[in-house]
Amino acid sequence: MSGIPRRALADPRVLIPVAVLLFYTAFLPPVVITPDERSMVAVSLSMLEGDAAVPAQMGTPGVNGRTYSNWYPLNSILALPAALAGRIAGRAAGLDPQYVVAPLAILVSVVAAALTAGLVFAVARGLGASSAQSVIAAFGYAFGTIALVYGRTFFADSLLALLAIAGIHAASRQRAGAVLALIAAGSVLAKPTGIIVGAVIVATSCWRRDWKAAAWSAGGTAAGSVLYGLYNAARFGNPLVFGQRWDGFTTCCVGEALTGLSVSPGRGIMWYSPLVALGIVMVAIRIKRHPLLVPVAGIFAGFLLLHSVWGQWAGGWSWGPRLLLPAFPGLVAAAALAPRRAVVTLGLVGLLINAPLLVSSYPRYFAMANDRGASADAQIWTFADAPLLNAWPAAVDQIRDAKGRDVRQIVRDSGKDDARAADAEVFRIVPVWWWMLPLAGIGRGWGMLVATVMGAVAIALCVRVWTLGRTGEPARG
């Protein structure tokens, strides 16, 4: 038994998730901002009372005149321990539970992103990439794509990304039937578009004549769909009513959507996650030689085509192509097959582009752009108004604006209407957990110290994993 910890300390599949978990947690945001996130947190708190209703402004009227969330149940279910702990801690500290529950709930996404990075390593090894290349890809996903942003939010996309890469990995292994069923069911419950994950695994399993894997995946997809239908029926009286409208699908703008999700300054893959763009190239080049790339390509094509026929393909106020994030882990694993210099360079470019969101809120930039009259189209299609080239200045402005602010007053004023969206109280803080410590009577310096130690340990683990990758070739998969 004593040898197990030592083996774990030399296994990148263990060290990579731990390093990502520590780094992301060091920069954990203290609040959730978007309606999606707030609504799902509200569901978690409501479930503690044996219900799923949310405040009137957070959803759609359902049975018995009560309001229910428009968003997805799995995030809320997984956040139940966080909601319970946050409620207890909030009451003990005399704080509104939502201010304690929010950062704890975000840990669901943090853990998901950390595990996803470990699976990127495993899938890259399964593709035949060297250990060193696979390590670079794993950290490239965590720090050089929009996962660095959405892995620290309560959006469902980070969780669905984990389930997608887990499905790809499990489908390549023998005797993974029950696991495939759980992944397929969970993908649907994480987000209805997750049905693509199960469908692709079924299709690729049939292509390989792996009928058992296909049956397990199909059964899991069906089970997840039935469970979601029952959830809808209990809330809205109809299994096909999710709370959101179904009339947003159209074929009129497919070209615009494909272009926007690929190269636009506001949402383009090539700008916000250049390592993913490299992965797409490698899939196109190597798919005939690597059967494992078939589900990678299928999941990407499924999400891309689905959202290209949805009128809301831009995802509202999104940092980059958020709606495609579930397809990114497999593509980054494929990028490990490219020359090392290209993988490292594009990973570092991605880090430079996404890093300002470690200490700032991208919705703040959109709010400011709207207030100055920049149209939604301009924010997507022009470099001058897209967040791409404005993220660093916006981060500096947010930090400057937060200095000298009393967080207690900010909390007291939160929720009040402002004359301008950019003046919302949530944008007057630095969005890292330790910034809010004065609410509990704790100095920020202690929080900065803890965050610094966490970041330093994470970097040390990254260095160790890189050293292991260069000097050894652990078992694949």
C-alpha positions, 0 to 999 in steps of 0.5 A: 500500500505504501507504494501507491502514493509514490506511484501517484506522485510519478503519474501525470494522470494524477499530477496534471489534475491536481496542478490545474485544480490548485491553480484554478482555485487560487483564482476562484471567482467569488460570485456568479454573474450571468443569469444561467449561473445564478439560476442554477445556483438557486436550484441547488439552494432550492433542492436543499428544501426538497424543491426546484423552484427559483425566484420569479426573475430567474426562470419561467412560470411552471406548474402551480404558478411557480417559477423554474429554471430554464437551465440544466439540472446536473450542475445544480445536483453536483453542487448540492454539497457546496450549497449545503456547506455554503448555507451553513457557513453563511448563516454562521458568518451572518452573510447571505448564503448566495455569497458563500455558495457561489464560489463553492458551486464554481468548484464543480466546474474547477474539478471538471476542468482539472479532470478534463486536463488529465483525460486530454493527456490520456487520450493524447497518449492513446493517439500515440503522442509522446508523454512530453507532447501529451503533457504539453497538450494537457496543460495547453487545454487548461491554460491556453484555451477558453477552458481557463475562463469557463472552468472557473464559472458555473456554466454547464459547458465545462462539465459537458467537456469532461463528459465528452472527453471521458466518452472518447476515452472510455469508448477506446477501452474494453469492458467500459459499457456501464461507464459509457452509459453513465457518461451518455446519460450525464451528458444529456442531463448536463445540457440537452445538446450533450445528446451529441456525445452519446450519439457519436459514441453509438455511431463510432461503436457501430462503425467498429462493430463494438455492439455492446458499447453501442448498446450501453451508450444508446441505453444511457442516452435514452435513460438521460433523455427520460430523466430530463423529460420527467424533470421537465414534466414535474416543473412545466407539466410537459416532458418536452418543455425545457423552459427555453423556446424552441424557435431559434433554429434556422438555416438562413445564417449557417455561413455566418455562424460557421465563419463567426465561430471559426475566425470572427474577432468576437467568437473565433476559435483561431483567436481565443483557442488557437491550439484547438485550431491546430487540433482541427488541422491534425484531425483532418491530416491524421484521421485515417491513421488514428481510429480514435480521432473519429469520435473526436471529429464527430463530436466537434462536427456535431456541436459545430453543425448544431450551433450553426443552425441556431440563431443564438450561435454567438452565445450572447455575452460569451468569451470566445466560442463557449458553445463549442467548448465540449468539443475542445478537449479531444481536439487539443489531444489531437494537437499533441500529434503536431510538432512540439514547437507549434503546440507550445507556441499556440498554447502560450498565445492562448494563455496570453489571450485568456489570462486577463480573465483571471482577474477581470470579468468579461461581462463587464467589458460587454456592459461597457461596450453596450453603454458606449453604443457598440452594437452586438454585431460590432462586438463580434465582427470588428477588432475595435469592439471585440473583447479580444484586443480589449481584455487587458485594458478592461482588466486594468480598468476593473482592478483600478475601479475596485481599489478603495471600494468597500466590499461591504457597501458593494454587497449592500448595494448589489441588486440595485438598478444602475443608470449604466450596466457597467456600473453594476456593483458586481463589476466593482470588485476584483473577481478572485475569492480573497478580494471578498474576505473583508466580509468575514473580517479577514484581511486580504493579505492572508488570502493573497498568501494562500492563493500565492502558495497554491499557485506556486505549488501548481507551478511546481507540479507542472514542472515535475510533470514536464520533467516526468514527460521528458524522462519517462513514458508511462503506460498509455491510456 
